[in-house]
């Protein structure tokens, strides 16, 4: 992504001056050439900025309470999630949007500047049969395999945890970037039905950083979490076989 591209993208999507300068700085360092520009006709409003942040980040701290994060989705699961956004898309347009989502996933295993990812998933995600038992079973086994990557740490927030900080914050991602934090400060992304919100003020970053640590501590440990995810996947596949 070129510096001029970053500036134009931020201007279109109304990013703050701080986020704009940070992305311009990162654009000068990264070897990424904005592969997502080829999908500009299928990228939702504001999402190009999100992909730029995701590509440039050195670490992601992620809490999700609704669906499996896009970086870990299987094609069938992604298709079901994306099609729920708009039932009027043609098969061709739906294919293109699924391809875009899957094209983000190589960053998990890229050989240079691979980010570290810490993610907490609400147990709800493991129990909701998106696409039916077979699709969900394959998705959860794929998720469990991704959790074994050396740069991925994954935990599950069980129902039994009761009231926890994730119920207060809702889903969010805290991006951190390589280099000087004064020039490339962290950014929080919050997604809701009305659109995307990007936060970069120091007090906002501190609040979400503290919230993530509380959520992380309240969740099951990684070993137990992966076992839960894998067992839930097997249970769904057993259900699909019986059905």
Steps between C-alpha positions, in 0.01 A plus 500: 500500500649832394499802730276691259258208485485491879428872518225480239343198666494669840351815352217305337419311818534793739792368704656731756820690426688271738383182325576655161858588597552158654384319186712724277804420712429127490441514126856621449634197686276218385555286192125452461366649179138531604384170348147583616474784245413233243180442699405867534160439340414241767654654812237638741521870583788561740635147485803585287631699795447200727690268264786750484525501879479120516777460242732747677444391862768321698245376753123466532306461824154387400177440690211355302162400637298436185682316220833333426743779401553537125867402519395153620188436290458208261354569154160347581471679833605829341243457224221452753606803703546727198175393331309597816607862441316527170277232355487675162864451398557284195702180535785676319501793742476266798794296368704818465431611856585156637824504300585841644451371853714194442770711333565666837598173666855444367628761746458235771790300361699747292875467533577865577336742743256236618269651765434353842129448560329459835128429466220431744181344363171487688367146542193610303710481184573132563133412548334691215466264197571745219431321171391182678689235699737391221614853415535590866688183585758559229530863604573418862759236413666754270490754783662253740778435249561874458526534877805272487699750290793637697388861448138439603371479858130419534269486799129436550278704731260238640138561595602410853719809526182698564530876484828595334657803337421373151131557569584865563728567204348282231728374220817698425854470365806681634765542230860573593769586246877461473726790582457821694160507673497881488505491121311173456257489793266208569150510353179340626242385248138465612245370252126548530193492277541866405864473397858495626649704782874562534639620833854622553503740795733388782219469755292293256793268431565461873134420568482231233841358588390463862168353389673240286726392785194454723321303230811288438538422870133405541507257205608137502871433448626424148533123541150460640357740244642313202368174644154657532510629143614165360238304696224738391609446140491122539155520661365697204648252251348211695165677484540549125573129455196399704281744307 
